[in-house]
Amino acid sequence: MTAKTDATPANDRELVLTRLIDAPREKVFKAWTDAELLKQWFAPLPWTTPAVEVDVRPGGSSMFVMRDPDGNDYPNKGVYLEVVESEKLVFTDAFTEAWLPSEKPFFTGVLTFEDEGGKTRYTARARHWTKEDRDAHEKMGFHEGWGQCADQLEALVKKI
């Protein structure tokens, strides 16, 4: 299980999760940028991620399909805004592909991967357009879900 650490949200529209993952940051970054690896850990079990498409570059699109235990699919489209190899990923659902606006943007994700003695200080920030969206994301189980996914991510990167 990943080591939990404290992180302070920047404002009342941000949720943040940070963990110390027992793996080099290159592996953690790869697990966030390789479609086949993403399928193995991205959704909190018993949910699954049957389909992932990623074009990991600024302006590149992404599409993740999360499937609930009843077989219902939830596609999530977005665009990468910033990519710094093994250091940072920034993505948003404000656009669905290229620069085509989505119907309703929900958040921008900012992921950082910092070396800490051969381990990775992994920080995930979910920045929302409104406090209401932030509150809704928290009620959907942000901390529990993203925390469980961080544990699944660590288990995977220990094997690759």
N, C-alpha and C positions, 0 to 999 in steps of 0.2 A: 504494500500500500504506500502511495506517495506520502512524503512528509509534508504535512500542512504547515503553511506559514502565513503570517499576517500581511495584508496589503490594504491600503486605504484607497477608497474610490476618490477620484479627482473632484467629483461633484455629485449632486443628487440625481443625475441621469446615468450614472455609471455603476455597473456591477463588476467586481474584480475577484479573480481567483488566482492564487499562486501556490505552487508546489515545488518541492525539491525532488526532482526525478533522478533516480540512480542510473543514469546513462548519459553519454556524451551528447551535447546539444545537436551535433550533426545528425545523430540517429532520431532524436525527437523531431527535428525539423523535417527530416525525410518522411517520418510517419504522418506529418501534416501535409505533405506535398506529393505523395505517391498514391494514386487512386486505389491500387490494390491493397496497400497498407491501411488507408483510411477506412475501407470497407470492414476491416477487422476490429476497429475500436471506436469509431466515431459516435455511435448511438449508445445510450446507456441500456445495458441488457435488462429486460428481455427484448427490447427494441433491436432492430438490425438496420444495416445500411446496404441494401442490395445493389445500388447503383451510385457511382461517383464518376464525374467527369471534371477534370481540372486542367486549366491552362495557366500554370503558375508563373505569371509575369504581370507587371503593371498593365492594367487594361484587359487582362485575360479573364475569361469567365470561369465560373464553377457551377456545378449542379450536384447536389446531394439528395438522394431519396432516402428518407427515414421511414421505416415500416414498423407499425405498432404490433403488439402480439396478436391482434385480430386480423392482421393482413392489410390494414389500411395504409396507403402510401402518402407521405408528406414531402413533396419535392421542394427544395430550397435552392433558388438560383441567386447568383451574386457575381461580383467582379472583384478582382484583386486590385488594390490601390497602390500598395508598396510591397516589394519583396526584396529582402536583404538576406542572402544565403546564410543559413544557420543562425541568424540573429533576430529577424523580425518578419512578420506577415501582417498585412493590414488588408481587410476585405470588408465588403459591405453588401447588403441586400437592397441598397438604394437603386442599383442598376441590375438588370437581369442578364444582359450581355452587352458587350461593347459599352456604349454609353446610352443604352435604352433604359429610361427610368422605369422603376417598378411601380405597381399600383400603390403600394403603401410601404415605404421603407420602415424597417423596425430597428435595426442597429448596425453599427460598424464594429468589427472585431479587431482588436490590436493584440497580437501575440508577440511576446518577446522570449528569447531563449538565451540565457546568460550562463557562461561557464562558471561553475563554483566547485573547484577542486575535483574535476573529472565528472561531476554531476551537472545537472541542468536546472537552473532556476527558471521555471516555466511560469510566466504570468499571462493570464488571459483577461483582457478588459473588454467588456461589452458596453459600448457607448450608444445610448439611445437618444432619439430626437426629442422625446418628451419624458417627464417624470412618470406619467401614466404608463408609457411603454416599459420603462424600467421596472416599475412596480409589477406590471403584468408578467414580465420575464422572471422576476424573482418568485412570484406566486406559481409560475409554471414549473418551478424547481431548479432554477439556474444553479444554485450552489450544490445541491444534491446531484443533479444530472451531470454538470460539468465536472464535479468532483469525482463521480463514478467513472466518467470518461477518462479523466486524468489517471485514475488507477488502471484502467484498461490500456491506456496508452503506455504507461510504464511497463506493464506486464509484456506488451508486445515488443517494445524497444529493447528489453533485456534479451529477447530471443533473436533479434536481427543483427 
